[in-house]
Structures are given as structure tokens and as C-alpha cells.
């Protein structure tokens, strides 16, 4: 189970930046060592199925075609009128970014 978790974590980090520490699979091994074997087997099978699904998706999906279509849609919709919801969301994102850049205010 630990080996399949390490393999899954490694392959997932190849696609996206790591979001969890490298010690998580080893921690699982220590915690699940005293649990019933069915739980470890469940994680093992789950990791194998997920790894297989990702391999099939990478094999049959043309990423360059999808990127090209996304870029074409972005250019096509560039001058399109924005909805009120989209304007509100963009405003909220700008405020959140401004707050993040300035940092938390000192409360007294």
C-alpha cells in the first residue's frame, strides 16, 4: 500500500505542483500498520485504479489540441460583454489580491 501511494504521489506531482509533503505516504504506513488489513488493501486498490485512470487519460487526451481550443476561445470571447456575476467575481478577486499583497492589518 505504501509503495502504491508513493508511486501515485510521484506520478501526480509530475502533472501538478506538490500540494502535500513527501512524508504523507510514510505516515500512512505507520498509522495503517496497526489497522485491519482490509483498510490497507482498500488504499492499495484505490491507488492502483486511480493510477490506471490517469495513465489512460494521459494516453488518449491530446493536451496540445485542448490548449489550442482554450486559446481560441479566450481570443474569441475577449471583447464579449461580461455578466454582472463575472464583474462581481473579478472585483472580489482584485480586493482579495490587494489584501494579500498588503498583508493583514494590525489590530489594536
C-alpha positions in Angstrom: 0.0 0.0 0.0 2.8 2.4 0.9 4.6 1.7 -2.4 1.5 2.3 -4.4 0.9 5.6 -2.5 4.4 6.7 -3.2 4.0 5.8 -6.9 0.7 7.6 -7.1 2.2 10.7 -5.3 5.2 10.8 -7.6 3.1 10.5 -10.8 0.7 13.1 -9.6 3.5 15.5 -8.8 4.7 15.1 -12.4 1.4 16.7 -13.5 0.8 19.3 -10.9 3.0 21.1 -8.3 3.1 19.1 -5.0 0.4 20.0 -2.5 1.3 17.7 0.2 4.5 16.9 2.0 6.6 13.9 1.0 6.1 12.3 4.4 2.4 11.6 3.9 2.8 8.1 2.4 5.3 7.1 5.2 2.9 8.4 7.8 0.1 6.4 6.3 2.3 3.3 6.6 2.9 3.9 10.3 -0.8 4.7 11.0 -2.3 1.9 8.9 0.2 -0.7 10.2 -1.9 -1.3 13.3 -5.3 -1.1 11.4 -7.2 -4.0 9.8 -5.6 -5.3 6.6 -8.8 -4.5 4.6 -8.2 -0.8 5.0 -4.6 -1.1 3.7 -5.9 -3.2 0.8 -8.6 -0.6 0.0 -6.0 2.1 -0.2 -3.8 -0.1 -2.4 -6.6 -0.9 -4.8 -7.8 2.7 -4.9 -4.3 3.9 -5.7 -3.9 1.3 -8.5 -7.2 2.2 -10.0 -6.5 6.0 -9.8 -3.0 5.5 -11.3 -4.5 3.5 -14.1 -7.2 6.1 -14.9 -4.6 8.8 -15.0 -2.4 6.8 -17.3 -5.3 6.1 -19.7 -6.3 9.8 -19.7 -2.7 10.9 -20.5 -2.5 8.3 -23.3 -5.8 9.3 -25.1 -6.2 13.0 -24.4 -4.4 15.4 -26.7 -3.2 18.2 -24.5 -2.0 20.4 -27.3 -5.4 20.3 -29.0 -7.2 21.3 -25.8 -4.7 24.2 -25.2 -5.2 25.4 -28.7 -9.0 25.3 -28.3 -8.8 27.1 -25.0 -6.6 29.8 -26.5 -9.0 30.2 -29.5 -12.0 30.6 -27.1 -10.1 33.1 -25.0 -9.4 35.2 -28.0 -12.9 34.8 -29.4 -14.5 35.9 -26.1 -12.1 38.6 -25.3 -14.4 41.5 -26.3 -17.6 39.8 -25.2 -19.7 41.7 -22.6 -19.2 40.4 -19.1 -22.1 39.4 -16.9 -22.8 41.1 -13.6 -21.8 38.0 -11.7 -18.5 37.8 -13.6 -17.8 41.5 -12.8 -18.6 41.0 -9.1 -16.3 37.9 -9.0 -13.4 39.9 -10.7 -13.9 42.7 -8.2 -13.8 40.3 -5.3 -10.6 38.7 -6.7 -8.9 42.1 -7.1 -9.8 43.0 -3.5 -8.5 39.7 -2.2 -5.3 40.1 -4.2 -4.9 43.6 -2.8 -5.4 42.4 0.8 -2.9 39.5 0.2 -0.3 41.9 -1.1 -0.7 44.4 1.7 -0.8 41.8 4.4 -3.1 41.7 7.4 -3.7 45.0 9.1 -2.5 45.4 12.7 -5.4 45.2 15.1 -5.1 47.0 18.4 
